[in-house]
């Protein structure tokens, strides 16, 4: 309690230097309940180390678990980016770990050092992989860590200005899930078509607008 009182006093003193920032205090047990009931009421949570460790895990649980929660320790001159989770010794060597938190931490680091193009490329590949249904066991999927990572690498190595992912409705009976004639999509030549995990991937010789349709049958789910 002495540490908590000191924390509150120091925060109040520092807050005087930033009058434009609204400051309110809350007991940590009430804060935990409020985060679950109405997390949108919070902008930034400022907590000492012990409370911060507990509440950060609670917040991770709200978004899907520690496997997707990134972390950043930003100081005046240096910054360290790492997943919120620990080493997970219970699954070590089993190829079960979810690399999302590590990748999100790396994306945050790249943005911090202003390597924004690289950050965006990795983030779009990561989100496209998740949207395609490729997930590790902690997110209800069946992919191993290696399979999940390989999927992201495959997307990253494709020219992002040309890659298009179609919804599962893109299958045609006459093709049996495979393309019979590459042809053109919305006037753009199709260079390659591959099927993987129930999703048809089209590599086009140029970008396509989100929402483009072909004969009124195909809706584009995402362009990345």
Secondary structure as UniProt FT lines:
FT   HELIX           2..15
FT   TURN            16..17
FT   TURN            19..20
FT   HELIX           28..37
FT   HELIX           39..41
FT   HELIX           49..63
FT   HELIX           66..68
FT   STRAND          70..74
FT   STRAND          79..83
FT   HELIX           89..91
FT   TURN            92..95
FT   HELIX           100..112
FT   TURN            113..114
FT   HELIX           116..131
FT   TURN            132..133
FT   HELIX           137..139
FT   HELIX           145..156
FT   TURN            160..162
FT   STRAND          163..166
FT   HELIX           168..170
FT   HELIX           173..175
FT   TURN            176..177
FT   STRAND          184..185
FT   TURN            186..187
FT   STRAND          188..196
FT   TURN            197..198
FT   STRAND          199..204
FT   TURN            210..211
FT   STRAND          213..214
FT   TURN            215..217
FT   STRAND          218..223
//
